[in-house]
């Protein structure tokens, strides 16, 4: 169940696993309370959500395109 949904980012209650973001431009954030501390877990696929993916996202915004244009493609190796 998503708590917060932002373009290309999800904040979830359940445990997050790398397989949830493989070959995507998504970022998943999980918040966990341990005693009086808040632990933040964040996972990305750095091959996609790295600098090149961020550059495409920024170019889309600069040219007034949808933020996710050309970023929802699946890679097959």
N, C-alpha and C positions, 0 to 999 in steps of 0.2 A: 504494500500500500504506500503510495507516494504521499509525503507530507507537503512538499513544495515541488512545483514543476516550473522550471525556468527553461528557456530554449537551450537545448543540448546539455542540461544538467538536471539531475533528480536527487532529491533528498529522501532517503528511505529509513524505515524503522528496523527492518530485518537485516541480517548479515549481508554484506556485499562481497562479491567474488569477482575475480578478474574476468572470468568467462562471460560476465554480463556486459562487458564493454569491448571485448575483442572485435577488431575490425569495424569499430564505430567511432564517431566523434563525440560520444557521450561522456559525461563525467557523472559518477555516482558518489554521493556523499552519505555516510551513515553517522548518525549521532548516537552516542552511547553514554549513559550515566553510570559511573563507577564511584559509589560513595558520594562524596561531595565534589567530584571532578567530572568534567565533560570531556569525553574522548571523541575526536573527529577522525573518521576514516574516509579517505578519498581515493578513488581508483579511476585511472584513465588508461587507454591504450596509447602509449607515447608515440607509436609509429603513425597514428592518425591524429591524435589530439596534441601533437607536438607543435613546433614552430610553424611548420607548413600549413597545418590545419587552421591554426590561429591566424595566419596571414590571409588565407582564403576567407575566413569569417570576417576579418577586418575590411578586406576589399569589398565584400558583399555589402557591408554597412556603408562604406564610403560612396558606393555607386547606387545606394538606395534599393538594393535587392534584398530579398528575404535572407535573413542571417544564415539559414541552413542550405542555401543554393549550392549544389555540387558537393555537399558534405554528407549526404545521406547515402552515398554510394557504398556498396559492399565490395571489399577486395577479395579476390580469390587468387591464391598462390599455387 
